[in-house]
Amino acid sequence: AQETYVAALLDRAEARLLKAAPASPALMAERVSYLGSGQPLEVTYSIMRGDRYQIVLDLTRHPLKK
């Protein structure tokens, strides 16, 4: 899967759904999941309140295949 995050401001509809003020900071995410063949299987869009979420990345280096 591949995930992309973008900083954004909530529009009125998003703010109402998330119980926040319009133009509040938010994170927009897009995730694409792939089959083993590389063909896209699923696309998910999410929007998160900027004051309620944090993103933690645990980066692991994998050995290169020779």
PyMOL Python script that loads the backbone (N, CA, C, O; Angstrom):
from pymol import cmd

cmd.read_pdbstr("""\
ATOM      1  N   ALA A   1       0.846  -1.184   0.000  1.00  0.00           N
ATOM      2  CA  ALA A   1       0.000   0.000   0.000  1.00  0.00           C
ATOM      3  C   ALA A   1       0.886   1.239   0.000  1.00  0.00           C
ATOM      4  O   ALA A   1       2.019   1.218   0.482  1.00  0.00           O
ATOM      5  N   GLN A   2       0.353   2.292  -0.540  1.00  0.00           N
ATOM      6  CA  GLN A   2       1.050   3.576  -0.573  1.00  0.00           C
ATOM      7  C   GLN A   2       0.120   4.615   0.030  1.00  0.00           C
ATOM      8  O   GLN A   2      -1.057   4.668  -0.324  1.00  0.00           O
ATOM      9  N   GLU A   3       0.633   5.446   0.940  1.00  0.00           N
ATOM     10  CA  GLU A   3      -0.171   6.489   1.571  1.00  0.00           C
ATOM     11  C   GLU A   3       0.452   7.843   1.303  1.00  0.00           C
ATOM     12  O   GLU A   3       1.672   7.999   1.350  1.00  0.00           O
ATOM     13  N   THR A   4      -0.398   8.825   1.021  1.00  0.00           N
ATOM     14  CA  THR A   4       0.016  10.198   0.802  1.00  0.00           C
ATOM     15  C   THR A   4      -0.774  11.088   1.753  1.00  0.00           C
ATOM     16  O   THR A   4      -1.994  10.956   1.850  1.00  0.00           O
ATOM     17  N   TYR A   5      -0.100  11.989   2.453  1.00  0.00           N
ATOM     18  CA  TYR A   5      -0.750  12.925   3.383  1.00  0.00           C
ATOM     19  C   TYR A   5      -0.524  14.347   2.900  1.00  0.00           C
ATOM     20  O   TYR A   5       0.554  14.694   2.419  1.00  0.00           O
ATOM     21  N   VAL A   6      -1.567  15.166   3.038  1.00  0.00           N
ATOM     22  CA  VAL A   6      -1.503  16.558   2.621  1.00  0.00           C
ATOM     23  C   VAL A   6      -2.150  17.411   3.704  1.00  0.00           C
ATOM     24  O   VAL A   6      -3.221  17.070   4.207  1.00  0.00           O
ATOM     25  N   ALA A   7      -1.510  18.516   4.065  1.00  0.00           N
ATOM     26  CA  ALA A   7      -2.118  19.471   4.991  1.00  0.00           C
ATOM     27  C   ALA A   7      -3.238  20.204   4.261  1.00  0.00           C
ATOM     28  O   ALA A   7      -3.111  20.539   3.084  1.00  0.00           O
ATOM     29  N   ALA A   8      -4.342  20.451   4.977  1.00  0.00           N
ATOM     30  CA  ALA A   8      -5.498  21.093   4.347  1.00  0.00           C
ATOM     31  C   ALA A   8      -6.276  21.879   5.397  1.00  0.00           C
ATOM     32  O   ALA A   8      -5.993  21.798   6.593  1.00  0.00           O
ATOM     33  N   LEU A   9      -7.251  22.631   4.930  1.00  0.00           N
ATOM     34  CA  LEU A   9      -8.195  23.324   5.800  1.00  0.00           C
ATOM     35  C   LEU A   9      -9.575  22.733   5.547  1.00  0.00           C
ATOM     36  O   LEU A   9      -9.946  22.472   4.403  1.00  0.00           O
ATOM     37  N   LEU A  10     -10.339  22.521   6.624  1.00  0.00           N
ATOM     38  CA  LEU A  10     -11.666  21.932   6.494  1.00  0.00           C
ATOM     39  C   LEU A  10     -12.630  22.895   5.806  1.00  0.00           C
ATOM     40  O   LEU A  10     -12.668  24.083   6.123  1.00  0.00           O
ATOM     41  N   ASP A  11     -13.415  22.361   4.851  1.00  0.00           N
ATOM     42  CA  ASP A  11     -14.498  23.173   4.302  1.00  0.00           C
ATOM     43  C   ASP A  11     -15.707  23.049   5.241  1.00  0.00           C
ATOM     44  O   ASP A  11     -15.642  22.329   6.238  1.00  0.00           O
ATOM     45  N   ARG A  12     -16.790  23.736   4.933  1.00  0.00           N
ATOM     46  CA  ARG A  12     -17.938  23.755   5.857  1.00  0.00           C
ATOM     47  C   ARG A  12     -18.530  22.370   6.087  1.00  0.00           C
ATOM     48  O   ARG A  12     -18.841  22.015   7.224  1.00  0.00           O
ATOM     49  N   ALA A  13     -18.688  21.593   5.036  1.00  0.00           N
ATOM     50  CA  ALA A  13     -19.289  20.258   5.169  1.00  0.00           C
ATOM     51  C   ALA A  13     -18.386  19.345   6.004  1.00  0.00           C
ATOM     52  O   ALA A  13     -18.860  18.639   6.894  1.00  0.00           O
ATOM     53  N   GLU A  14     -17.091  19.364   5.709  1.00  0.00           N
ATOM     54  CA  GLU A  14     -16.141  18.534   6.476  1.00  0.00           C
ATOM     55  C   GLU A  14     -16.119  18.955   7.937  1.00  0.00           C
ATOM     56  O   GLU A  14     -16.115  18.112   8.834  1.00  0.00           O
ATOM     57  N   ALA A  15     -16.106  20.268   8.173  1.00  0.00           N
ATOM     58  CA  ALA A  15     -16.073  20.787   9.542  1.00  0.00           C
ATOM     59  C   ALA A  15     -17.319  20.351  10.313  1.00  0.00           C
ATOM     60  O   ALA A  15     -17.223  19.977  11.482  1.00  0.00           O
ATOM     61  N   ARG A  16     -18.465  20.395   9.679  1.00  0.00           N
ATOM     62  CA  ARG A  16     -19.705  19.976  10.335  1.00  0.00           C
ATOM     63  C   ARG A  16     -19.624  18.503  10.718  1.00  0.00           C
ATOM     64  O   ARG A  16     -19.964  18.137  11.843  1.00  0.00           O
ATOM     65  N   LEU A  17     -19.178  17.657   9.795  1.00  0.00           N
ATOM     66  CA  LEU A  17     -19.075  16.220  10.067  1.00  0.00           C
ATOM     67  C   LEU A  17     -18.068  15.908  11.171  1.00  0.00           C
ATOM     68  O   LEU A  17     -18.268  14.980  11.956  1.00  0.00           O
ATOM     69  N   LEU A  18     -16.984  16.686  11.230  1.00  0.00           N
ATOM     70  CA  LEU A  18     -15.931  16.441  12.212  1.00  0.00           C
ATOM     71  C   LEU A  18     -16.094  17.281  13.483  1.00  0.00           C
ATOM     72  O   LEU A  18     -15.247  17.238  14.376  1.00  0.00           O
ATOM     73  N   LYS A  19     -17.189  18.042  13.557  1.00  0.00           N
ATOM     74  CA  LYS A  19     -17.483  18.885  14.724  1.00  0.00           C
ATOM     75  C   LYS A  19     -16.314  19.818  15.040  1.00  0.00           C
ATOM     76  O   LYS A  19     -15.810  19.873  16.161  1.00  0.00           O
ATOM     77  N   ALA A  20     -15.911  20.541  14.006  1.00  0.00           N
ATOM     78  CA  ALA A  20     -14.810  21.505  14.109  1.00  0.00           C
ATOM     79  C   ALA A  20     -15.231  22.781  13.385  1.00  0.00           C
ATOM     80  O   ALA A  20     -16.242  22.800  12.682  1.00  0.00           O
ATOM     81  N   ALA A  21     -14.468  23.820  13.556  1.00  0.00           N
ATOM     82  CA  ALA A  21     -14.758  25.089  12.880  1.00  0.00           C
ATOM     83  C   ALA A  21     -14.297  25.022  11.424  1.00  0.00           C
ATOM     84  O   ALA A  21     -13.266  24.416  11.131  1.00  0.00           O
ATOM     85  N   PRO A  22     -15.052  25.642  10.507  1.00  0.00           N
ATOM     86  CA  PRO A  22     -14.580  25.726   9.122  1.00  0.00           C
ATOM     87  C   PRO A  22     -13.201  26.387   9.068  1.00  0.00           C
ATOM     88  O   PRO A  22     -12.894  27.273   9.866  1.00  0.00           O
ATOM     89  N   ALA A  23     -12.398  25.955   8.141  1.00  0.00           N
ATOM     90  CA  ALA A  23     -11.028  26.430   7.933  1.00  0.00           C
ATOM     91  C   ALA A  23     -10.067  25.969   9.027  1.00  0.00           C
ATOM     92  O   ALA A  23      -8.950  26.477   9.121  1.00  0.00           O
ATOM     93  N   SER A  24     -10.492  25.006   9.859  1.00  0.00           N
ATOM     94  CA  SER A  24      -9.577  24.406  10.842  1.00  0.00           C
ATOM     95  C   SER A  24      -8.558  23.539  10.114  1.00  0.00           C
ATOM     96  O   SER A  24      -8.858  23.000   9.049  1.00  0.00           O
ATOM     97  N   PRO A  25      -7.348  23.398  10.677  1.00  0.00           N
ATOM     98  CA  PRO A  25      -6.343  22.558  10.035  1.00  0.00           C
ATOM     99  C   PRO A  25      -6.739  21.090  10.066  1.00  0.00           C
ATOM    100  O   PRO A  25      -7.367  20.610  11.009  1.00  0.00           O
ATOM    101  N   ALA A  26      -6.354  20.398   9.007  1.00  0.00           N
ATOM    102  CA  ALA A  26      -6.673  18.978   8.878  1.00  0.00           C
ATOM    103  C   ALA A  26      -5.570  18.274   8.095  1.00  0.00           C
ATOM    104  O   ALA A  26      -4.724  18.907   7.463  1.00  0.00           O
ATOM    105  N   LEU A  27      -5.608  16.960   8.158  1.00  0.00           N
ATOM    106  CA  LEU A  27      -4.743  16.119   7.322  1.00  0.00           C
ATOM    107  C   LEU A  27      -5.637  15.325   6.385  1.00  0.00           C
ATOM    108  O   LEU A  27      -6.595  14.684   6.816  1.00  0.00           O
ATOM    109  N   MET A  28      -5.315  15.374   5.108  1.00  0.00           N
ATOM    110  CA  MET A  28      -6.023  14.552   4.126  1.00  0.00           C
ATOM    111  C   MET A  28      -5.085  13.415   3.737  1.00  0.00           C
ATOM    112  O   MET A  28      -3.896  13.621   3.494  1.00  0.00           O
ATOM    113  N   ALA A  29      -5.650  12.211   3.683  1.00  0.00           N
ATOM    114  CA  ALA A  29      -4.844  11.041   3.352  1.00  0.00           C
ATOM    115  C   ALA A  29      -5.472  10.293   2.178  1.00  0.00           C
ATOM    116  O   ALA A  29      -6.694  10.198   2.062  1.00  0.00           O
ATOM    117  N   GLU A  30      -4.621   9.773   1.324  1.00  0.00           N
ATOM    118  CA  GLU A  30      -5.040   8.892   0.241  1.00  0.00           C
ATOM    119  C   GLU A  30      -4.201   7.632   0.341  1.00  0.00           C
ATOM    120  O   GLU A  30      -2.972   7.702   0.375  1.00  0.00           O
ATOM    121  N   ARG A  31      -4.858   6.474   0.390  1.00  0.00           N
ATOM    122  CA  ARG A  31      -4.139   5.202   0.451  1.00  0.00           C
ATOM    123  C   ARG A  31      -4.562   4.351  -0.734  1.00  0.00           C
ATOM    124  O   ARG A  31      -5.751   4.194  -1.010  1.00  0.00           O
ATOM    125  N   VAL A  32      -3.571   3.802  -1.430  1.00  0.00           N
ATOM    126  CA  VAL A  32      -3.819   2.894  -2.544  1.00  0.00           C
ATOM    127  C   VAL A  32      -3.220   1.544  -2.176  1.00  0.00           C
ATOM    128  O   VAL A  32      -2.033   1.437  -1.870  1.00  0.00           O
ATOM    129  N   SER A  33      -4.053   0.525  -2.209  1.00  0.00           N
ATOM    130  CA  SER A  33      -3.597  -0.850  -1.949  1.00  0.00           C
ATOM    131  C   SER A  33      -3.499  -1.586  -3.275  1.00  0.00           C
ATOM    132  O   SER A  33      -4.310  -1.378  -4.178  1.00  0.00           O
ATOM    133  N   TYR A  34      -2.498  -2.445  -3.379  1.00  0.00           N
ATOM    134  CA  TYR A  34      -2.223  -3.139  -4.638  1.00  0.00           C
ATOM    135  C   TYR A  34      -2.277  -4.652  -4.461  1.00  0.00           C
ATOM    136  O   TYR A  34      -2.004  -5.174  -3.380  1.00  0.00           O
ATOM    137  N   LEU A  35      -2.629  -5.339  -5.527  1.00  0.00           N
ATOM    138  CA  LEU A  35      -2.525  -6.797  -5.575  1.00  0.00           C
ATOM    139  C   LEU A  35      -1.063  -7.171  -5.757  1.00  0.00           C
ATOM    140  O   LEU A  35      -0.243  -6.311  -6.080  1.00  0.00           O
ATOM    141  N   GLY A  36      -0.727  -8.424  -5.557  1.00  0.00           N
ATOM    142  CA  GLY A  36       0.637  -8.895  -5.762  1.00  0.00           C
ATOM    143  C   GLY A  36       1.139  -8.635  -7.173  1.00  0.00           C
ATOM    144  O   GLY A  36       2.343  -8.498  -7.388  1.00  0.00           O
ATOM    145  N   SER A  37       0.227  -8.566  -8.137  1.00  0.00           N
ATOM    146  CA  SER A  37       0.597  -8.310  -9.537  1.00  0.00           C
ATOM    147  C   SER A  37       0.921  -6.841  -9.794  1.00  0.00           C
ATOM    148  O   SER A  37       1.412  -6.487 -10.866  1.00  0.00           O
ATOM    149  N   GLY A  38       0.640  -5.972  -8.790  1.00  0.00           N
ATOM    150  CA  GLY A  38       0.876  -4.551  -8.960  1.00  0.00           C
ATOM    151  C   GLY A  38      -0.358  -3.781  -9.384  1.00  0.00           C
ATOM    152  O   GLY A  38      -0.324  -2.553  -9.466  1.00  0.00           O
ATOM    153  N   GLN A  39      -1.436  -4.479  -9.652  1.00  0.00           N
ATOM    154  CA  GLN A  39      -2.691  -3.833 -10.058  1.00  0.00           C
ATOM    155  C   GLN A  39      -3.350  -3.188  -8.839  1.00  0.00           C
ATOM    156  O   GLN A  39      -3.447  -3.822  -7.788  1.00  0.00           O
ATOM    157  N   PRO A  40      -3.812  -1.917  -8.963  1.00  0.00           N
ATOM    158  CA  PRO A  40      -4.487  -1.278  -7.836  1.00  0.00           C
ATOM    159  C   PRO A  40      -5.754  -2.043  -7.461  1.00  0.00           C
ATOM    160  O   PRO A  40      -6.505  -2.481  -8.332  1.00  0.00           O
ATOM    161  N   LEU A  41      -5.983  -2.200  -6.163  1.00  0.00           N
ATOM    162  CA  LEU A  41      -7.145  -2.938  -5.680  1.00  0.00           C
ATOM    163  C   LEU A  41      -8.153  -2.004  -5.011  1.00  0.00           C
ATOM    164  O   LEU A  41      -9.359  -2.141  -5.214  1.00  0.00           O
ATOM    165  N   GLU A  42      -7.654  -1.049  -4.209  1.00  0.00           N
ATOM    166  CA  GLU A  42      -8.541  -0.207  -3.411  1.00  0.00           C
ATOM    167  C   GLU A  42      -7.921   1.168  -3.223  1.00  0.00           C
ATOM    168  O   GLU A  42      -6.708   1.290  -3.049  1.00  0.00           O
ATOM    169  N   VAL A  43      -8.754   2.204  -3.258  1.00  0.00           N
ATOM    170  CA  VAL A  43      -8.330   3.568  -2.965  1.00  0.00           C
ATOM    171  C   VAL A  43      -9.196   4.071  -1.823  1.00  0.00           C
ATOM    172  O   VAL A  43     -10.421   3.951  -1.871  1.00  0.00           O
ATOM    173  N   THR A  44      -8.565   4.635  -0.791  1.00  0.00           N
ATOM    174  CA  THR A  44      -9.273   5.158   0.372  1.00  0.00           C
ATOM    175  C   THR A  44      -8.870   6.604   0.578  1.00  0.00           C
ATOM    176  O   THR A  44      -7.686   6.938   0.549  1.00  0.00           O
ATOM    177  N   TYR A  45      -9.869   7.470   0.788  1.00  0.00           N
ATOM    178  CA  TYR A  45      -9.628   8.868   1.102  1.00  0.00           C
ATOM    179  C   TYR A  45     -10.093   9.123   2.536  1.00  0.00           C
ATOM    180  O   TYR A  45     -11.175   8.681   2.924  1.00  0.00           O
ATOM    181  N   SER A  46      -9.294   9.822   3.310  1.00  0.00           N
ATOM    182  CA  SER A  46      -9.646  10.154   4.692  1.00  0.00           C
ATOM    183  C   SER A  46      -9.303  11.606   4.955  1.00  0.00           C
ATOM    184  O   SER A  46      -8.376  12.155   4.359  1.00  0.00           O
ATOM    185  N   ILE A  47     -10.064  12.230   5.859  1.00  0.00           N
ATOM    186  CA  ILE A  47      -9.723  13.560   6.326  1.00  0.00           C
ATOM    187  C   ILE A  47      -9.802  13.531   7.845  1.00  0.00           C
ATOM    188  O   ILE A  47     -10.780  13.056   8.421  1.00  0.00           O
ATOM    189  N   MET A  48      -8.755  14.048   8.485  1.00  0.00           N
ATOM    190  CA  MET A  48      -8.619  13.974   9.942  1.00  0.00           C
ATOM    191  C   MET A  48      -8.418  15.365  10.510  1.00  0.00           C
ATOM    192  O   MET A  48      -7.724  16.196   9.924  1.00  0.00           O
ATOM    193  N   ARG A  49      -9.033  15.607  11.660  1.00  0.00           N
ATOM    194  CA  ARG A  49      -8.823  16.885  12.344  1.00  0.00           C
ATOM    195  C   ARG A  49      -7.355  17.020  12.718  1.00  0.00           C
ATOM    196  O   ARG A  49      -6.743  16.083  13.230  1.00  0.00           O
ATOM    197  N   GLY A  50      -6.802  18.188  12.458  1.00  0.00           N
ATOM    198  CA  GLY A  50      -5.394  18.417  12.762  1.00  0.00           C
ATOM    199  C   GLY A  50      -5.088  18.482  14.243  1.00  0.00           C
ATOM    200  O   GLY A  50      -3.941  18.291  14.645  1.00  0.00           O
ATOM    201  N   ASP A  51      -6.106  18.752  15.074  1.00  0.00           N
ATOM    202  CA  ASP A  51      -5.883  18.862  16.517  1.00  0.00           C
ATOM    203  C   ASP A  51      -6.135  17.562  17.257  1.00  0.00           C
ATOM    204  O   ASP A  51      -6.040  17.531  18.484  1.00  0.00           O
ATOM    205  N   ARG A  52      -6.455  16.487  16.545  1.00  0.00           N
ATOM    206  CA  ARG A  52      -6.797  15.233  17.208  1.00  0.00           C
ATOM    207  C   ARG A  52      -5.927  14.047  16.795  1.00  0.00           C
ATOM    208  O   ARG A  52      -6.060  12.964  17.364  1.00  0.00           O
ATOM    209  N   TYR A  53      -5.059  14.229  15.840  1.00  0.00           N
ATOM    210  CA  TYR A  53      -4.269  13.117  15.324  1.00  0.00           C
ATOM    211  C   TYR A  53      -2.793  13.443  15.332  1.00  0.00           C
ATOM    212  O   TYR A  53      -2.388  14.602  15.239  1.00  0.00           O
ATOM    213  N   GLN A  54      -2.015  12.418  15.443  1.00  0.00           N
ATOM    214  CA  GLN A  54      -0.589  12.531  15.202  1.00  0.00           C
ATOM    215  C   GLN A  54      -0.204  11.316  14.364  1.00  0.00           C
ATOM    216  O   GLN A  54      -0.834  10.261  14.442  1.00  0.00           O
ATOM    217  N   ILE A  55       0.811  11.482  13.586  1.00  0.00           N
ATOM    218  CA  ILE A  55       1.298  10.388  12.747  1.00  0.00           C
ATOM    219  C   ILE A  55       2.667   9.995  13.273  1.00  0.00           C
ATOM    220  O   ILE A  55       3.550  10.839  13.426  1.00  0.00           O
ATOM    221  N   VAL A  56       2.835   8.718  13.547  1.00  0.00           N
ATOM    222  CA  VAL A  56       4.104   8.185  14.023  1.00  0.00           C
ATOM    223  C   VAL A  56       4.599   7.207  12.974  1.00  0.00           C
ATOM    224  O   VAL A  56       3.889   6.272  12.602  1.00  0.00           O
ATOM    225  N   LEU A  57       5.800   7.420  12.506  1.00  0.00           N
ATOM    226  CA  LEU A  57       6.406   6.535  11.509  1.00  0.00           C
ATOM    227  C   LEU A  57       7.515   5.724  12.155  1.00  0.00           C
ATOM    228  O   LEU A  57       8.403   6.279  12.801  1.00  0.00           O
ATOM    229  N   ASP A  58       7.465   4.441  11.984  1.00  0.00           N
ATOM    230  CA  ASP A  58       8.519   3.544  12.442  1.00  0.00           C
ATOM    231  C   ASP A  58       9.236   3.054  11.191  1.00  0.00           C
ATOM    232  O   ASP A  58       8.770   2.133  10.519  1.00  0.00           O
ATOM    233  N   LEU A  59      10.352   3.662  10.890  1.00  0.00           N
ATOM    234  CA  LEU A  59      11.069   3.368   9.651  1.00  0.00           C
ATOM    235  C   LEU A  59      12.067   2.239   9.877  1.00  0.00           C
ATOM    236  O   LEU A  59      12.906   2.295  10.776  1.00  0.00           O
ATOM    237  N   THR A  60      11.954   1.227   9.047  1.00  0.00           N
ATOM    238  CA  THR A  60      12.828   0.069   9.143  1.00  0.00           C
ATOM    239  C   THR A  60      13.527  -0.123   7.805  1.00  0.00           C
ATOM    240  O   THR A  60      12.894  -0.111   6.749  1.00  0.00           O
ATOM    241  N   ARG A  61      14.813  -0.295   7.865  1.00  0.00           N
ATOM    242  CA  ARG A  61      15.581  -0.541   6.639  1.00  0.00           C
ATOM    243  C   ARG A  61      15.594  -2.026   6.365  1.00  0.00           C
ATOM    244  O   ARG A  61      15.965  -2.827   7.223  1.00  0.00           O
ATOM    245  N   HIS A  62      15.186  -2.387   5.166  1.00  0.00           N
ATOM    246  CA  HIS A  62      15.218  -3.782   4.754  1.00  0.00           C
ATOM    247  C   HIS A  62      16.479  -4.030   3.941  1.00  0.00           C
ATOM    248  O   HIS A  62      16.877  -3.173   3.153  1.00  0.00           O
ATOM    249  N   PRO A  63      17.110  -5.172   4.113  1.00  0.00           N
ATOM    250  CA  PRO A  63      18.308  -5.458   3.318  1.00  0.00           C
ATOM    251  C   PRO A  63      17.970  -5.501   1.818  1.00  0.00           C
ATOM    252  O   PRO A  63      16.904  -5.968   1.417  1.00  0.00           O
ATOM    253  N   LEU A  64      18.888  -5.011   1.024  1.00  0.00           N
ATOM    254  CA  LEU A  64      18.703  -5.052  -0.424  1.00  0.00           C
ATOM    255  C   LEU A  64      18.853  -6.473  -0.937  1.00  0.00           C
ATOM    256  O   LEU A  64      19.721  -7.224  -0.491  1.00  0.00           O
ATOM    257  N   LYS A  65      17.987  -6.831  -1.891  1.00  0.00           N
ATOM    258  CA  LYS A  65      18.115  -8.147  -2.526  1.00  0.00           C
ATOM    259  C   LYS A  65      19.217  -8.089  -3.570  1.00  0.00           C
ATOM    260  O   LYS A  65      19.323  -7.120  -4.322  1.00  0.00           O
ATOM    261  N   LYS A  66      20.040  -9.138  -3.612  1.00  0.00           N
ATOM    262  CA  LYS A  66      21.119  -9.162  -4.607  1.00  0.00           C
ATOM    263  C   LYS A  66      20.778 -10.076  -5.735  1.00  0.00           C
ATOM    264  O   LYS A  66      21.568 -10.225  -6.668  1.00  0.00           O
TER     265      LYS A  66
END
""", "prot")
cmd.dss("prot")
cmd.show_as("cartoon", "prot")
cmd.util.cbc("prot")
cmd.orient("prot")
